[in-house]
Amino acid sequence: MNIDNKLTAVFEQHGDEYIAYIEEIPGVNTQGATMEETRANLREALELILDVRREMALEDQAGKIITREDIKMVA
């Protein structure tokens, strides 16, 4: 099984605007007036959803005995 440390950003033009999402992470999506704006918005959306999911995980783990470790994705 290959694991790649890259995510796929998909940009679609809709009229004068763009929408974008990360294929591998549901819920990471955005829009913008230009590709540059949309790209920046997508990075921010990714950061925000990861922060929220970390907070939710910490709340769920409260009071439990857990082991936490970093994982590096390599191909």
FENGI-V938115 format. One record per pair of residues at least 6 apart in sequence whose ideal C-beta (glycine too) atoms are under 8 Angstrom apart, sorted by the first residue. I is the first residue (numbers start at 1). J is the second residue. Records with the same first field share a line. If there is no record, write none. Layout:
I=J, J
//
This chain:
2=75
3=73, 74, 75
4=73, 75
5=72, 73, 74, 75
7=22, 23, 24, 25, 46
8=22, 23, 24
9=20, 21, 22, 23, 39, 42
10=20, 21, 22, 23
11=18, 19, 20, 35, 38, 39
12=18, 19, 20
16=33
17=31, 32, 33
18=31, 32, 33, 34, 35, 37, 38
19=29, 30, 31, 38
20=29, 30, 31, 32, 38, 39, 41, 42
21=28, 29, 30, 42
22=28, 29, 42, 46
25=46, 49
27=49
28=42, 45, 46, 49
29=42, 45
30=38, 41, 42, 44, 45
31=38, 41
32=38, 39, 40, 41
//
